[in-house]
Amino acid sequence: MVICVRYLFIALATLLVACQPSNMASVPDKELRQRNYKCAMAGGLSPAEIQVCKNIRRECDERASKGNYVC
């Protein structure tokens, strides 16, 4: 029962992180670059951390499409 509750909590936390609108647009270029580097070098990330890194990568790609190659 405890294990099921743990997995349910992880799944809900992941969904909440995934459904949040991206507020990465307000992150300065330098900080976004540092976060992207940390994600690229990290290993053994949790599902929530993986989603955060995907959001960071998406913001990097969005800025690159506008000519701002920060990452």
Contacts in CASP RR format, 6 or more apart in sequence:
PFRMAT RR
TARGET T0000
AUTHOR 0000-0000-0000
METHOD contacts of the structure
MODEL  1
MVICVRYLFIALATLLVACQPSNMASVPDKELRQRNYKCAMAGGLSPAEI
QVCKNIRRECDERASKGNYVC
10 46 0 8 1.000
10 47 0 8 1.000
10 48 0 8 1.000
13 48 0 8 1.000
14 47 0 8 1.000
14 48 0 8 1.000
14 51 0 8 1.000
17 48 0 8 1.000
17 51 0 8 1.000
17 52 0 8 1.000
18 51 0 8 1.000
22 55 0 8 1.000
22 58 0 8 1.000
22 59 0 8 1.000
24 32 0 8 1.000
24 55 0 8 1.000
24 56 0 8 1.000
24 58 0 8 1.000
24 59 0 8 1.000
25 59 0 8 1.000
25 62 0 8 1.000
27 35 0 8 1.000
27 59 0 8 1.000
29 63 0 8 1.000
29 68 0 8 1.000
29 70 0 8 1.000
32 56 0 8 1.000
32 59 0 8 1.000
32 60 0 8 1.000
32 63 0 8 1.000
32 70 0 8 1.000
32 71 0 8 1.000
33 70 0 8 1.000
33 71 0 8 1.000
35 56 0 8 1.000
36 56 0 8 1.000
36 57 0 8 1.000
36 60 0 8 1.000
36 71 0 8 1.000
39 45 0 8 1.000
39 52 0 8 1.000
39 53 0 8 1.000
39 56 0 8 1.000
39 57 0 8 1.000
42 49 0 8 1.000
42 53 0 8 1.000
45 53 0 8 1.000
57 71 0 8 1.000
60 70 0 8 1.000
60 71 0 8 1.000
63 69 0 8 1.000
63 70 0 8 1.000
63 71 0 8 1.000
64 70 0 8 1.000
64 71 0 8 1.000
END
